[in-house]
Amino acid sequence: MAIEGHPATARRLRPSALCTALSVALLAAVPGAQAATINYSLGGYAEYSDNIALTESDPNEETTLGGTLDFDVNQVGRNTTLTARGGIEYLYYTGDLYDDDVRTGLAGQFAWTTWQDRLKLIVEDYASYEPIDVLQSNAPDNQQQVNVFVTGADLNIRPGSVTGGEVKVRYNNYYAEKTDDFDGDRYSASASLVQRPGPTTRLRLTVEGSQVDYDDQELNANYRRKDIYGSYNRTLANIDVELIVGYSWVELTSFDGAEDSSPLFRLVGNWRPTARSTLNAGLYYQFSDAALDLVSRADTIGGPPIGDQADDLTVTPDVYQQRRLQLGYHFTGERFDFDVLPYYENNDYVDPTVESEGSYGIGLGMTYRFQPTLYTTLQLSRSYRSFDAFERDDDDFAMYLAVTKLLTGNWSISFDLRHQERDSNLAEASYDENAAIFSVRYTR
């Protein structure tokens, strides 16, 4: 939830726009497609900040005017599915400290199944704003558009049978507005033996290979990866479980053939003990990179937009060994809602010249409804970050308090207060900011 934005620059058509247009065209052309359910929200706001640049010394006050369009789309047809959630925001900095800016966020998935359920074609896109330099504060001039575009096909062998097979091919395109090192392509293919012992259980044995090529060959960051793993999926009325166990090999094809290998382990679960409570957990021990991490954090389209989860992401081309634990608890009451989200992550880069990094923290969210048309929301977050290659430690804290009034079935107004601070052992890296926001919103 950091302040986002950056100086406006000439922009080329992004893959996210292409993905949206392609999905709509396919949806209109495919037989059996049904009308989509579209929800949207239009809003405008005025924000005052006493330290817009998030600096330790010489803070600058700024008033920002903004407009937002948020949406979610769901469509299920005879052979097609489309799920998308995202938003567009326009920012105008009245003090002219920064140029006007437009930012977008999107997590979208389109699938078309044909040939008697044997063939599935997919198009996906994930767009968000991320830091240019993760070592700097998330000021408006340290933000950039990042996009991951995915397309491919799944071939199902003996669909619906107890024992079958599956072959997948994927093409990914990576794009970052400022960090050109991130731009590149990923090619992957996998073959799986699938066992379906029951309607709620699926077992797989998979062999997968991928090649990642970055546009800038002088980076020496290209790599090749091979995986073999078994997976177990179970979906019940109150619990969902995915377990993946295997082994991975990574070779930096442009860095003197540097290699690494490691066990692969992933456990993701959701448990709904009551109608009002949900527990979820994720444990990851795997190779990853910034693009794969962006997509994995957006796997649940119904969850928060990708940018709200990943503003601590290091946007680089480097592959790393990821160790991540995340937990979550959500409670929905008649008047009171509560969320708690602790996490721990450590990334150890395969390239020995890149510094490893670690972080851990917790987020809390609470909503209390005084009346059906009047409620308040409080959000608190605390995170700690460290780097192995040099002695730097950051302690971040943020607090958000909002009061929202529903005027009619569609219109609402809100007044928000924000405080965020960083305590760092690096000179001039600490900051303290307070902000007030007034907004008006129309929701359909």
C-alpha positions as CSV (number, residue, x, y, z in Angstrom):
1,M,0.0,0.0,0.0
2,A,2.9,2.3,-0.6
3,I,2.5,5.5,-2.5
4,E,2.9,4.7,-6.2
5,G,3.5,6.6,-9.4
6,H,6.4,7.8,-11.5
7,P,7.3,10.5,-14.0
8,A,5.3,10.0,-17.2
9,T,7.1,8.6,-20.1
10,A,6.3,7.7,-23.7
11,R,4.5,4.3,-23.5
12,R,4.3,1.5,-26.0
13,L,1.3,-0.9,-26.0
14,R,1.8,-3.2,-23.1
15,P,1.1,-6.9,-23.2
16,S,-1.7,-6.4,-20.7
17,A,-3.7,-4.3,-23.2
18,L,-3.0,-6.9,-25.9
19,C,-4.1,-9.7,-23.5
20,T,-7.4,-7.9,-22.7
21,A,-8.2,-7.2,-26.3
22,L,-7.4,-10.8,-27.4
23,S,-9.5,-12.3,-24.6
24,V,-12.5,-10.2,-25.5
25,A,-12.1,-11.1,-29.2
26,L,-11.8,-14.8,-28.5
27,L,-14.7,-14.6,-26.1
28,A,-16.9,-13.1,-28.8
29,A,-15.8,-15.5,-31.5
30,V,-16.0,-18.8,-29.6
31,P,-19.2,-20.7,-29.9
32,G,-21.1,-21.3,-26.7
33,A,-19.7,-18.2,-24.9
34,Q,-22.2,-16.6,-22.5
35,A,-22.5,-13.1,-21.3
36,A,-19.9,-12.1,-18.7
37,T,-20.7,-10.7,-15.2
38,I,-19.0,-7.4,-14.9
39,N,-18.6,-5.4,-11.7
40,Y,-16.9,-2.0,-11.6
41,S,-16.2,1.0,-9.4
42,L,-15.4,4.6,-10.4
43,G,-13.8,6.9,-7.9
44,G,-12.1,10.2,-7.3
45,Y,-9.9,11.3,-4.4
46,A,-7.8,14.1,-3.0
47,E,-4.7,13.2,-0.9
48,Y,-2.4,15.4,1.2
49,S,1.0,14.1,2.2
50,D,3.6,15.8,4.4
51,N,6.5,13.8,2.9
52,I,5.5,12.7,-0.7
53,A,9.1,11.7,-1.6
54,L,9.5,9.6,1.6
55,T,12.9,11.2,2.5
56,E,14.6,11.4,5.9
57,S,15.5,15.1,5.5
58,D,13.9,18.0,3.6
59,P,10.4,16.5,3.3
60,N,8.1,17.9,0.6
61,E,4.4,18.4,1.1
62,E,2.1,17.5,-1.8
63,T,-1.5,17.4,-2.7
64,T,-2.5,14.7,-5.2
65,L,-5.7,14.4,-7.2
66,G,-6.6,11.0,-8.6
67,G,-9.2,9.0,-10.4
68,T,-9.7,5.2,-10.3
69,L,-11.5,2.5,-12.2
70,D,-11.6,-0.9,-10.6
71,F,-13.3,-3.9,-12.1
72,D,-13.8,-7.7,-12.0
73,V,-15.1,-9.9,-14.8
74,N,-16.3,-13.5,-14.6
75,Q,-17.6,-15.5,-17.5
76,V,-18.3,-19.3,-17.6
77,G,-19.6,-20.7,-20.9
78,R,-19.9,-24.1,-22.5
79,N,-16.2,-24.2,-23.4
80,T,-14.8,-20.9,-22.1
81,T,-13.9,-19.3,-18.8
82,L,-12.7,-15.7,-18.3
83,T,-11.7,-14.3,-14.9
84,A,-10.1,-10.9,-14.5
85,R,-9.6,-8.4,-11.8
86,G,-7.8,-5.1,-12.1
87,G,-7.8,-1.3,-12.1
88,I,-6.6,1.9,-13.7
89,E,-5.5,4.9,-11.7
90,Y,-4.7,8.5,-12.9
91,L,-2.6,10.7,-10.6
92,Y,-2.2,14.5,-10.8
93,Y,0.5,16.0,-8.5
94,T,-0.7,19.6,-8.0
95,G,2.7,20.8,-6.7
96,D,4.4,19.7,-9.9
97,L,7.0,17.7,-7.9
98,Y,6.2,14.8,-10.2
99,D,4.6,14.5,-13.7
100,D,1.1,13.2,-14.1
101,D,0.9,9.4,-14.1
102,V,-1.3,6.5,-15.1
103,R,-0.9,3.1,-13.5
104,T,-2.6,-0.2,-14.1
105,G,-3.0,-3.5,-12.3
106,L,-4.4,-6.7,-13.8
107,A,-4.7,-10.4,-13.0
108,G,-6.6,-12.1,-15.8
109,Q,-7.1,-15.7,-17.1
110,F,-8.9,-16.8,-20.2
111,A,-9.3,-20.5,-21.2
112,W,-11.0,-22.1,-24.2
113,T,-11.5,-25.9,-24.2
114,T,-12.2,-27.8,-27.4
115,W,-11.8,-31.1,-29.1
116,Q,-14.0,-32.9,-26.6
117,D,-12.1,-31.5,-23.7
118,R,-8.8,-32.8,-25.0
119,L,-7.3,-29.4,-25.9
120,K,-7.3,-26.2,-23.8
121,L,-5.9,-22.9,-25.0
122,I,-5.0,-20.3,-22.4
123,V,-4.2,-16.6,-22.3
124,E,-3.1,-14.9,-19.0
125,D,-1.8,-11.6,-18.0
126,Y,-0.4,-10.1,-14.7
127,A,0.4,-6.4,-14.4
128,S,1.3,-4.3,-11.4
129,Y,3.4,-1.5,-10.2
130,E,6.7,-2.4,-8.5
131,P,9.8,-0.6,-7.2
132,I,12.5,0.3,-9.6
133,D,15.1,0.0,-6.8
134,V,14.0,-2.1,-3.9
135,L,16.7,-0.5,-1.7
136,Q,15.0,2.9,-2.1
137,S,11.7,4.1,-0.6
138,N,8.5,3.6,-2.6
139,A,8.3,7.2,-3.7
140,P,6.5,8.2,-6.9
141,D,9.8,8.4,-8.9
142,N,10.8,4.8,-7.8
143,Q,7.8,3.0,-9.4
144,Q,7.4,1.2,-12.7
145,Q,4.9,-0.9,-14.6
146,V,5.7,-4.6,-14.6
147,N,3.9,-7.2,-16.8
148,V,4.0,-10.9,-17.2
149,F,2.1,-12.3,-20.3
150,V,1.4,-16.0,-20.6
151,T,0.0,-18.1,-23.4
152,G,0.0,-21.8,-24.2
153,A,-2.0,-25.0,-24.6
154,D,-2.8,-28.1,-22.6
155,L,-3.3,-31.5,-24.3
156,N,-5.3,-33.9,-22.1
157,I,-5.0,-37.6,-22.9
158,R,-8.0,-39.7,-21.9
159,P,-9.9,-36.8,-20.2
160,G,-12.3,-38.0,-17.6
161,S,-10.7,-41.4,-17.2
162,V,-9.2,-42.6,-13.9
163,T,-5.7,-42.7,-15.5
164,G,-4.6,-40.2,-18.1
165,G,-1.9,-37.9,-19.3
166,E,-1.4,-34.2,-19.9
167,V,1.1,-32.3,-22.0
168,K,1.5,-28.5,-21.4
169,V,3.5,-25.9,-23.4
170,R,3.8,-22.3,-22.3
171,Y,5.3,-19.0,-23.6
172,N,5.9,-16.2,-21.1
173,N,6.9,-12.6,-21.9
174,Y,8.4,-10.4,-19.2
175,Y,8.3,-6.6,-19.4
176,A,9.4,-3.8,-17.0
177,E,9.0,-0.1,-17.8
178,K,12.3,1.0,-16.3
179,T,14.3,-2.1,-15.4
180,D,15.2,-3.3,-18.9
181,D,17.2,-6.2,-17.4
182,F,13.9,-7.8,-16.5
183,D,12.6,-8.0,-20.2
184,G,12.8,-11.4,-21.7
185,D,11.0,-14.6,-22.7
186,R,10.4,-18.0,-21.0
187,Y,9.7,-21.2,-22.9
188,S,8.5,-24.3,-21.0
189,A,7.0,-27.7,-21.6
190,S,5.8,-30.5,-19.3
191,A,4.4,-34.0,-19.4
192,S,2.4,-35.5,-16.6
193,L,0.9,-38.9,-15.7
194,V,-2.4,-38.2,-14.0
195,Q,-4.4,-40.4,-11.7
196,R,-7.9,-39.6,-10.6
197,P,-8.9,-42.0,-7.8
198,G,-12.0,-40.0,-7.0
199,P,-13.9,-36.8,-7.9
200,T,-12.1,-34.8,-5.2
201,T,-8.5,-36.2,-5.5
202,R,-5.9,-35.9,-8.2
203,L,-2.3,-37.4,-8.3
204,R,0.3,-36.4,-10.8
205,L,3.9,-37.3,-11.8
206,T,5.4,-34.5,-13.8
207,V,8.6,-33.9,-15.8
208,E,9.1,-30.3,-16.8
209,G,11.8,-28.2,-18.6
210,S,12.1,-24.5,-19.2
211,Q,14.4,-22.0,-20.8
212,V,14.6,-18.3,-19.9
213,D,16.3,-15.9,-22.3
214,Y,16.6,-12.2,-21.4
215,D,16.8,-9.5,-24.0
216,D,20.1,-8.1,-22.7
217,Q,22.6,-10.9,-23.4
218,E,25.4,-9.1,-21.6
219,L,23.6,-9.7,-18.3
220,N,24.7,-13.4,-18.4
221,A,21.4,-14.2,-16.6
222,N,19.8,-16.7,-19.0
223,Y,19.1,-20.0,-17.4
224,R,17.8,-23.5,-18.0
225,R,15.7,-25.4,-15.5
226,K,14.6,-29.0,-15.2
227,D,12.0,-30.4,-12.6
228,I,10.6,-33.7,-11.7
229,Y,7.9,-33.9,-9.1
230,G,4.8,-35.6,-7.8
231,S,1.7,-33.7,-6.7
232,Y,-1.4,-34.4,-4.7
233,N,-4.5,-32.3,-4.9
234,R,-7.6,-32.8,-2.7
235,T,-10.7,-30.6,-2.7
236,L,-13.4,-31.1,-0.1
237,A,-16.3,-29.0,1.1
238,N,-14.2,-27.3,3.9
239,I,-10.6,-28.0,2.9
240,D,-8.3,-27.6,-0.2
241,V,-4.8,-29.1,-0.2
242,E,-2.0,-29.0,-2.8
243,L,1.3,-30.8,-2.1
244,I,4.2,-30.9,-4.5
245,V,7.4,-32.8,-3.8
246,G,10.3,-33.3,-6.2
247,Y,13.7,-32.1,-7.3
248,S,15.0,-29.2,-9.5
249,W,18.2,-28.4,-11.4
250,V,19.2,-24.9,-12.6
251,E,22.0,-24.0,-15.0
252,L,23.0,-20.4,-15.7
253,T,23.7,-20.9,-19.4
254,S,25.5,-17.5,-19.8
255,F,27.5,-17.5,-16.5
256,D,30.3,-20.0,-17.0
257,G,27.8,-22.8,-16.7
258,A,27.1,-22.2,-13.0
259,E,24.7,-24.9,-11.7
260,D,22.6,-25.5,-8.7
261,S,20.1,-28.2,-7.6
262,S,17.7,-28.5,-4.8
263,P,14.7,-30.4,-3.5
264,L,11.3,-28.9,-4.6
265,F,8.6,-28.6,-1.9
266,R,5.3,-26.7,-2.0
267,L,2.4,-27.1,0.4
268,V,-0.7,-24.9,0.0
269,G,-3.8,-25.4,2.0
270,N,-7.2,-23.7,2.8
271,W,-9.4,-24.8,5.7
272,R,-12.9,-23.4,6.4
273,P,-13.6,-24.6,10.0
274,T,-16.8,-22.6,10.1
275,A,-19.0,-20.6,7.8
276,R,-17.3,-17.4,9.1
277,S,-13.7,-18.4,9.4
278,T,-10.9,-19.4,6.9
279,L,-7.4,-20.5,7.6
280,N,-4.8,-20.7,4.8
281,A,-1.1,-21.6,4.7
282,G,1.7,-21.8,2.1
283,L,5.1,-23.3,2.5
284,Y,7.6,-23.0,-0.4
285,Y,11.1,-24.4,-0.9
286,Q,11.8,-23.9,-4.6
287,F,13.7,-22.1,-7.3
288,S,12.0,-18.9,-8.5
289,D,12.5,-15.6,-10.1
290,A,10.7,-12.2,-10.0
291,A,8.3,-13.1,-12.8
292,L,7.3,-16.4,-11.4
293,D,6.8,-14.8,-8.0
294,L,4.5,-12.2,-9.4
295,V,2.3,-14.9,-11.0
296,S,2.3,-17.1,-7.9
297,R,1.1,-14.2,-5.7
298,A,-1.8,-13.6,-8.1
299,D,-3.0,-17.2,-8.3
300,T,-6.1,-16.4,-6.4
301,I,-7.8,-13.9,-8.7
302,G,-10.4,-13.1,-6.1
303,G,-7.7,-12.0,-3.7
304,P,-6.0,-8.7,-3.4
305,P,-4.6,-7.1,-6.6
306,I,-1.1,-8.2,-7.3
307,G,0.5,-4.9,-6.5
308,D,-0.9,-4.9,-3.0
309,Q,1.0,-8.1,-2.2
310,A,4.3,-7.6,-4.0
311,D,5.5,-4.1,-3.4
312,D,8.6,-5.5,-1.8
313,L,9.5,-7.6,-4.9
314,T,13.0,-7.2,-6.3
315,V,12.5,-6.8,-10.1
316,T,15.6,-8.4,-11.5
317,P,16.3,-11.3,-14.0
318,D,18.1,-13.4,-11.4
319,V,16.9,-16.8,-10.3
320,Y,17.0,-17.7,-6.6
321,Q,16.3,-20.4,-4.1
322,Q,13.1,-19.3,-2.4
323,R,12.2,-20.2,1.2
324,R,8.8,-18.8,2.1
325,L,6.2,-19.4,4.7
326,Q,2.9,-17.5,4.8
327,L,-0.1,-17.9,7.0
328,G,-3.5,-16.3,7.0
329,Y,-6.7,-16.2,9.0
330,H,-9.9,-14.5,8.0
331,F,-13.1,-14.0,10.1
332,T,-16.3,-12.5,8.9
333,G,-18.9,-11.5,11.5
334,E,-22.2,-9.7,11.5
335,R,-20.4,-6.5,12.5
336,F,-16.7,-7.3,12.7
337,D,-14.2,-8.7,10.2
338,F,-10.7,-9.6,11.0
339,D,-7.6,-10.7,9.0
340,V,-4.1,-11.6,10.1
341,L,-1.3,-12.4,7.6
342,P,2.2,-13.3,8.9
343,Y,5.0,-14.3,6.5
344,Y,8.7,-15.2,6.3
345,E,10.9,-15.3,3.2
346,N,14.6,-15.8,2.4
347,N,15.9,-15.6,-1.2
348,D,19.4,-17.0,-1.9
349,Y,20.5,-16.2,-5.5
350,V,22.1,-18.8,-7.7
351,D,24.4,-16.1,-9.2
352,P,27.1,-15.7,-6.5
353,T,27.6,-12.0,-7.4
354,V,24.0,-11.1,-6.4
355,E,23.3,-10.5,-2.7
356,S,20.8,-12.6,-0.9
357,E,17.9,-11.0,1.0
358,G,15.4,-11.9,3.6
359,S,12.3,-10.5,5.1
360,Y,9.5,-11.3,7.6
361,G,6.5,-9.4,8.8
362,I,2.8,-9.4,9.7
363,G,-0.3,-7.6,8.4
364,L,-3.5,-7.1,10.4
365,G,-6.9,-5.8,9.1
366,M,-10.1,-5.1,10.9
367,T,-13.5,-3.7,9.8
368,Y,-16.3,-2.7,12.2
369,R,-19.8,-1.8,10.9
370,F,-21.5,0.7,13.2
371,Q,-24.5,0.6,10.9
372,P,-25.2,-1.2,7.5
373,T,-24.2,2.1,5.8
374,L,-21.3,3.2,8.1
375,Y,-18.1,1.3,8.9
376,T,-14.5,1.8,9.8
377,T,-11.4,-0.1,8.7
378,L,-8.0,-0.3,10.4
379,Q,-5.0,-1.9,8.7
380,L,-1.6,-2.4,10.4
381,S,1.6,-3.9,8.9
382,R,5.1,-4.4,10.2
383,S,8.0,-5.9,8.2
384,Y,11.7,-6.4,8.7
385,R,14.2,-6.7,5.8
386,S,17.9,-7.6,5.7
387,F,20.6,-8.2,3.1
388,D,23.5,-10.7,3.5
389,A,26.1,-9.0,1.3
390,F,26.1,-5.7,3.2
391,E,25.0,-4.6,6.6
392,R,21.6,-3.1,6.0
393,D,18.4,-3.6,8.0
394,D,15.1,-2.0,7.5
395,D,12.2,-1.9,9.9
396,D,8.9,-0.7,8.2
397,F,5.6,0.1,9.8
398,A,2.4,1.3,8.2
399,M,-1.1,2.2,9.6
400,Y,-4.3,3.0,7.7
401,L,-7.6,4.2,9.3
402,A,-10.6,4.7,7.1
403,V,-14.3,5.7,7.8
404,T,-16.7,4.9,4.9
405,K,-20.3,6.1,4.5
406,L,-22.7,4.5,2.0
407,L,-24.9,7.3,0.7
408,T,-27.1,5.1,-1.6
409,G,-27.0,1.7,-3.1
410,N,-24.1,2.8,-5.4
411,W,-22.4,5.9,-4.0
412,S,-20.1,6.2,-1.0
413,I,-17.6,8.6,0.6
414,S,-14.6,7.8,2.6
415,F,-12.0,9.7,4.8
416,D,-8.7,7.9,5.3
417,L,-5.6,8.6,7.4
418,R,-2.2,7.0,6.6
419,H,1.0,6.8,8.5
420,Q,4.1,5.0,7.3
421,E,7.7,5.0,8.5
422,R,11.0,3.2,8.0
423,D,13.8,2.9,10.5
424,S,17.0,1.9,8.6
425,N,20.7,1.6,9.8
426,L,21.7,3.1,6.4
427,A,22.2,6.9,6.4
428,E,19.3,8.9,4.8
429,A,17.3,5.7,4.2
430,S,14.8,6.3,7.0
431,Y,11.6,8.3,6.6
432,D,8.3,9.2,8.2
433,E,5.1,10.2,6.4
434,N,1.5,11.2,7.3
435,A,-1.3,11.5,4.8
436,A,-5.0,12.3,4.6
437,I,-7.3,11.2,1.8
438,F,-10.9,12.1,0.9
439,S,-12.6,10.0,-1.8
440,V,-16.0,9.6,-3.5
441,R,-16.9,6.3,-5.2
442,Y,-19.6,4.8,-7.4
443,T,-19.9,1.0,-7.4
444,R,-22.0,-1.1,-9.7
